[in-house]
Amino acid sequence: MKKLYLLLFFLFWQQTGYLQDSLRLQYKGYVKNLQTMVFPGSNTVLLENLVHHRSDINWNISRSLTMITGIRNRIFTGNLKALNPDFVSQLQNSSDDFFPLSILWYNKGHSAIHTTFDRLFIEWNKEKWNIRIGRQRINWGINLAFNPNDIFNAYNFLDFDYEERPGVDAARVQYYYGSFSGLDLVIKGSDSLRGSAAALKWFFNTGGYDFQIIGGFSQSDYTMGAGWAGNIKNVGWKGEMTYFIPVDKKVQNKTFVFTTGVDYTFGSGWYIYSGYLFSEKSITGQQNILFRQSRLSARNLYPYEHNFLTQLSYQVSPIVSLSGAFIYSIHEEHPLVINPVVRINLSDRWDLDIIGQHFLPLAKSSKQEDVSLIFLRIKMSY
């Protein structure tokens, strides 16, 4: 019955694209095909093909009331899926929140078909007030990569194929008492203490800098943190920090997560970002960053404690850009991640990306093997 209701709802929204003028609908989306090849340090090659269709629909009910819907349809095929025993649990955990708004239509062997609503909320705007109720993206992060302030929707930095980022089932109330100042209250629904969250953000601007202070409760932790964004002459400077205090200290330890970074754009078209992440008492290991379906938390953004990130990009021509990211972690294995990217804009609606991710320990005595991933993605937007 659940599948029937969601299917009918999905079909209804798809058909409303034809009624944009009369019902004041805004409709957009894309279709992507992502081919993944994984070389796990041996003669084995793991393959996965992902067909990803997305629809975003905004229904302007009145001048102050809007309904927003985002639907993801994905078809997975390949031995990479078959060899991951946690595929289904990772998929469901990363797709659902308090409300079960996803359907696993098919799952057998090398294939799976999955649909989820990652956006489904009502938004009300009135002068200084903004209220949202439903599944939505709550982005409290400031820094380019690794956001410990993002306690509701932390994401995997290496998951490049989910630009919209995951949603959360919550009620959100924002009040603006100035152009760049206000309060942001979020209460996340859950049927357990571990899944619940409620926090308040105070944001303001002073001295040419944007600041924010957060505090509340998130997934069995009391949290308090702060963030900033500004410039030192022509160099951008951002940072965030959050302190996590567990309710049950027998289960988890107190954790402090801090990140900061600077960025600069050269006149020749080059862009550079350099950042640092300190993640106290991190869970060491590659597995949770290799599987893109996993949902991370702001408490555990990366497997290692001390991490340095450098990102470079260059616009070769109006249609071709090159970029690369390097993440080095201070650890006995000296792990390094190399992430080159080539992006080609084929036309107004078509894009082609060639992406690599190489995980290697620099220490010769390391027991970890090199792992390389190559992605080929083509995208058609509408």
VENCOR-V461984 format. One record per residue. RES is the residue in one letter. PHI is phi in radians with two decimals (NA if undefined). OMEGA is omega in degrees with one decimal (none if undefined). D_LAST is the distance of its C-alpha to the last C-alpha in whole Angstrom. Layout:
res	phi	omega	d_last
RES	PHI	OMEGA	D_LAST
RES	PHI	OMEGA	D_LAST
This chain:
res	phi	omega	d_last
M	NA	178.2	32
K	-1.03	-179.4	29
K	-1.13	-179.5	27
L	-1.13	179.7	27
Y	-1.05	-178.3	26
L	-1.19	178.0	23
L	-1.11	179.1	22
L	-1.10	178.2	23
F	-1.11	179.1	21
F	-1.09	-179.6	18
L	-1.14	178.4	18
F	-1.07	-178.2	19
W	-1.21	177.3	16
Q	-1.11	-177.8	13
Q	-1.27	-177.9	15
T	-1.19	176.2	15
G	-1.05	-179.7	12
Y	-1.44	-174.4	14
L	-2.01	-172.6	16
Q	-1.06	-175.7	14
D	-1.18	-174.3	17
S	-1.34	-177.3	20
L	-1.85	178.3	19
R	0.96	179.4	18
L	-1.76	171.3	15
Q	-2.03	-170.9	12
Y	-2.27	176.6	9
K	-2.64	179.7	6
G	3.06	178.5	5
Y	-2.81	171.3	6
V	-2.23	-179.4	8
K	-2.18	170.9	11
N	-2.16	-177.6	15
L	-2.05	175.8	18
Q	-1.76	-177.7	21
T	-2.06	173.5	24
M	-2.16	-178.5	28
V	-2.04	177.1	30
F	-1.97	-171.2	34
P	-1.48	175.3	36
G	1.47	177.8	39
S	-2.42	179.2	41
N	-1.39	-178.6	40
T	-1.40	173.5	38
V	-2.15	177.7	34
L	-1.76	-175.5	31
L	-2.16	172.3	28
E	-2.60	173.3	25
N	-2.08	-179.2	22
L	-2.15	171.7	19
V	-1.74	-171.5	16
H	-2.19	177.0	14
H	-1.98	179.6	11
R	-2.25	174.2	10
S	-2.23	174.7	9
D	-2.06	-175.9	10
I	-2.23	174.7	12
N	-1.94	179.2	15
W	-1.90	179.3	17
N	-1.44	-175.8	20
I	-1.15	176.0	23
S	-2.63	-179.2	25
R	-1.12	-175.9	25
S	-1.95	-174.1	26
L	-2.12	-178.7	25
T	-2.39	173.0	21
M	-1.97	-177.1	20
I	-2.05	179.5	17
T	-2.28	174.6	16
G	-2.28	-174.9	14
I	-2.13	176.4	14
R	-2.02	172.5	15
N	-2.02	-176.6	15
R	-2.34	176.0	17
I	-2.09	179.6	19
F	-1.79	172.7	22
T	-2.48	176.0	25
G	2.26	-178.1	27
N	-1.30	175.8	31
L	-1.10	176.9	30
K	-1.18	-176.2	29
A	-1.14	-176.1	32
L	-1.53	178.2	34
N	-1.71	-176.7	33
P	-1.16	-178.7	35
D	-1.75	-174.8	34
F	-1.00	-175.5	30
V	-1.14	-179.0	30
S	-1.12	177.4	32
Q	-1.13	-179.5	29
L	-1.14	-178.6	26
Q	-1.20	-179.2	28
N	-1.14	-179.4	29
S	-1.46	-175.8	26
S	-1.83	-175.1	24
D	-1.81	176.2	26
D	-2.27	179.2	28
F	-1.16	178.6	31
F	-1.71	178.7	29
P	-1.40	-176.3	28
L	-1.89	177.8	24
S	-2.41	179.7	23
I	-2.32	170.5	24
L	-1.67	-174.3	26
W	-1.16	-174.5	25
Y	-2.62	176.9	27
N	-2.67	-179.4	29
K	-2.73	175.7	31
G	1.03	-174.9	32
H	-1.58	-170.9	30
S	-2.26	174.8	27
A	-2.74	176.6	25
I	-2.21	-171.5	22
H	-2.45	175.9	21
T	-2.22	176.7	19
T	-2.56	171.2	20
F	-1.70	179.1	19
D	-1.64	171.2	19
R	-2.41	175.8	18
L	-2.86	-175.5	20
F	-2.60	174.5	22
I	-1.79	180.0	24
E	-2.13	178.4	24
W	-2.11	179.6	27
N	-2.07	177.3	27
K	-2.70	178.3	31
E	0.92	-175.2	32
K	-1.58	-174.0	33
W	-1.96	172.2	32
N	-2.46	-178.8	29
I	-2.21	176.8	29
R	-2.25	176.9	26
I	-2.35	179.4	27
G	2.29	-179.7	25
R	-1.41	-171.5	23
Q	-2.61	173.8	22
R	-1.61	177.7	22
I	-1.97	-173.8	25
N	-1.86	176.1	25
W	-1.77	-179.9	29
G	-1.31	179.4	29
I	-2.05	-173.9	29
N	-1.22	-178.8	30
L	-1.10	-179.0	27
A	-2.34	178.4	28
F	1.12	-173.3	31
N	-2.19	178.1	31
P	-1.17	174.3	34
N	-1.35	-176.9	33
D	-1.46	-170.6	30
I	-1.33	179.9	32
F	-1.69	-172.6	30
N	-2.40	177.1	27
A	-1.09	-177.1	28
Y	-2.39	179.0	26
N	-1.41	-178.2	27
F	-1.00	-176.4	26
L	-1.50	177.0	26
D	-1.50	-175.3	23
F	-1.30	-171.0	20
D	-1.55	179.3	17
Y	-2.16	-175.2	17
E	-1.12	-175.8	16
E	-1.32	-178.9	16
R	1.22	-175.3	20
P	-1.19	177.7	21
G	-1.84	-179.9	22
V	-2.42	178.5	26
D	-1.45	-172.4	27
A	-2.75	168.8	29
A	-1.90	-175.5	30
R	-2.28	178.3	30
V	-2.19	177.7	32
Q	-2.05	177.3	31
Y	-2.26	-179.3	34
Y	-1.87	175.8	34
Y	-1.85	176.3	37
G	-2.85	-178.3	36
S	-1.09	-178.1	34
F	-2.23	-176.1	33
S	-2.36	178.3	36
G	3.01	179.0	35
L	-2.16	-177.8	36
D	-2.37	-179.1	33
L	-1.91	-179.4	34
V	-2.27	174.5	32
I	-2.18	-176.7	34
K	-1.71	179.9	32
G	-1.32	177.2	33
S	-2.92	176.2	35
D	-1.75	179.0	38
S	-2.54	179.1	40
L	-1.11	-176.6	41
R	-1.13	-177.2	39
G	-1.63	-175.1	36
S	-1.47	178.4	36
A	-2.82	174.7	36
A	-2.68	-176.1	37
A	-2.67	179.2	37
L	-2.16	175.9	37
K	-2.05	173.0	35
W	-1.93	-178.3	37
F	-2.16	-176.3	35
F	-2.80	179.4	37
N	-2.16	176.5	37
T	-2.70	179.1	41
G	1.09	-179.2	42
G	1.41	179.7	39
Y	-2.03	170.4	37
D	-1.62	179.1	35
F	-2.14	171.8	37
Q	-2.55	176.6	36
I	-2.24	-177.5	39
I	-2.14	176.3	38
G	-2.85	179.5	40
G	2.79	-177.1	40
F	-2.28	-178.3	40
S	-2.58	172.4	37
Q	0.87	176.4	38
S	1.29	179.0	41
D	-2.21	162.2	42
Y	-1.38	-175.7	43
T	-2.22	170.9	41
M	-2.61	-175.3	41
G	-2.85	-178.9	39
A	-2.72	178.1	38
G	-2.68	-179.6	36
W	-2.62	176.2	36
A	-2.65	179.4	34
G	-2.99	-177.5	35
N	-2.35	168.6	36
I	-1.90	-169.6	40
K	1.02	-178.0	40
N	-1.73	-178.2	37
V	-1.81	176.9	36
G	-1.33	-179.3	34
W	-2.41	-179.4	35
K	-2.34	177.6	34
G	-2.91	178.3	36
E	-2.57	173.0	36
M	-2.64	177.8	39
T	-2.51	178.2	39
Y	-1.94	-177.6	42
F	-1.90	179.5	42
I	-2.04	-175.5	45
P	-1.19	174.6	45
V	-1.15	177.0	47
D	-1.83	-176.3	49
K	-1.24	176.5	50
K	-1.35	-177.2	51
V	-1.60	-177.8	48
Q	-2.34	176.9	46
N	-1.73	170.9	47
K	-1.12	-176.8	46
T	-2.41	176.0	44
F	-2.06	179.8	43
V	-2.15	-176.2	39
F	-2.39	176.6	39
T	-2.52	176.4	36
T	-2.63	-178.7	36
G	-2.83	176.9	35
V	-2.18	178.2	35
D	-2.47	-176.9	32
Y	-2.65	176.9	33
T	-1.92	179.6	31
F	-1.50	179.6	33
G	-1.14	-179.0	33
S	-1.40	179.6	32
G	1.83	178.1	29
W	-1.42	174.5	30
Y	-2.25	179.6	29
I	-2.35	174.3	31
Y	-2.26	177.0	31
S	-2.37	-175.4	35
G	-2.50	-179.3	35
Y	-2.37	176.5	37
L	-2.19	170.8	37
F	-1.93	-178.1	40
S	-2.21	-174.7	40
E	-1.12	176.5	43
K	0.98	178.4	44
S	-1.22	176.8	41
I	-1.49	-175.0	41
T	-1.33	177.5	41
G	2.52	-176.2	39
Q	-1.51	-163.8	36
Q	-1.04	-174.5	35
N	-1.31	173.6	33
I	-1.77	178.9	31
L	-1.33	-178.5	30
F	-1.55	-174.8	29
R	-1.23	-179.5	25
Q	-1.33	-178.5	25
S	-1.24	175.8	28
R	-1.79	179.9	28
L	-1.51	174.3	31
S	-2.17	179.1	32
A	-1.13	177.2	33
R	-1.26	-177.8	37
N	-2.22	-177.5	36
L	-1.53	-176.6	33
Y	-2.74	-172.1	35
P	-1.23	-173.3	37
Y	-2.11	-172.2	40
E	-1.37	-178.8	42
H	-1.92	-174.5	42
N	-2.41	179.2	38
F	-2.16	-177.9	37
L	-2.12	171.7	34
T	-2.22	179.8	33
Q	-2.27	179.6	30
L	-2.14	173.8	29
S	-2.58	-178.6	27
Y	-2.59	177.9	27
Q	-1.54	-176.8	24
V	-1.18	-179.9	26
S	-2.68	178.8	24
P	-1.03	-176.9	21
I	-2.04	-177.3	19
V	-2.22	175.4	21
S	-2.34	178.5	22
L	-2.11	176.2	25
S	-2.64	178.6	26
G	-2.75	177.5	28
A	-2.15	179.9	29
F	-2.32	178.9	33
I	-2.10	178.0	34
Y	-2.00	-178.8	38
S	-2.06	176.2	40
I	-1.40	-175.7	44
H	-2.81	-177.9	45
E	-1.06	178.2	48
E	-1.61	-179.0	45
H	0.87	-177.5	44
P	-1.18	179.4	40
L	-2.33	174.9	37
V	-2.01	177.1	34
I	-2.01	-171.8	32
N	-2.33	177.2	28
P	-1.44	-178.4	27
V	-2.47	171.6	24
V	-2.09	179.9	22
R	-2.09	-178.7	19
I	-2.22	176.3	17
N	-1.57	-174.7	15
L	-1.27	178.7	14
S	-2.85	-179.8	12
D	-1.07	-175.1	10
R	-2.00	-173.7	7
W	-2.00	177.5	9
D	-2.36	178.4	12
L	-2.22	179.5	15
D	-2.18	172.2	18
I	-2.11	-169.5	21
I	-2.29	175.4	23
G	-2.18	173.0	27
Q	-2.39	-176.4	29
H	-2.13	179.8	32
F	-1.86	-178.7	35
L	-2.52	172.3	38
P	-1.51	-179.9	42
L	-1.38	180.0	44
A	-1.27	-178.8	47
K	-1.17	-177.9	49
S	-1.50	-175.9	50
S	-1.16	176.0	47
K	-1.53	178.3	47
Q	-1.32	177.4	43
E	-1.59	172.8	41
D	-1.13	175.5	39
V	-2.27	180.0	35
S	-2.11	176.2	32
L	-2.23	176.2	29
I	-2.17	-178.1	26
F	-2.14	172.3	23
L	-2.18	-175.1	20
R	-2.24	173.4	17
I	-2.13	-172.8	14
K	-2.34	175.3	10
M	-2.09	-178.8	7
S	-1.75	177.1	4
Y	-2.49	none	0
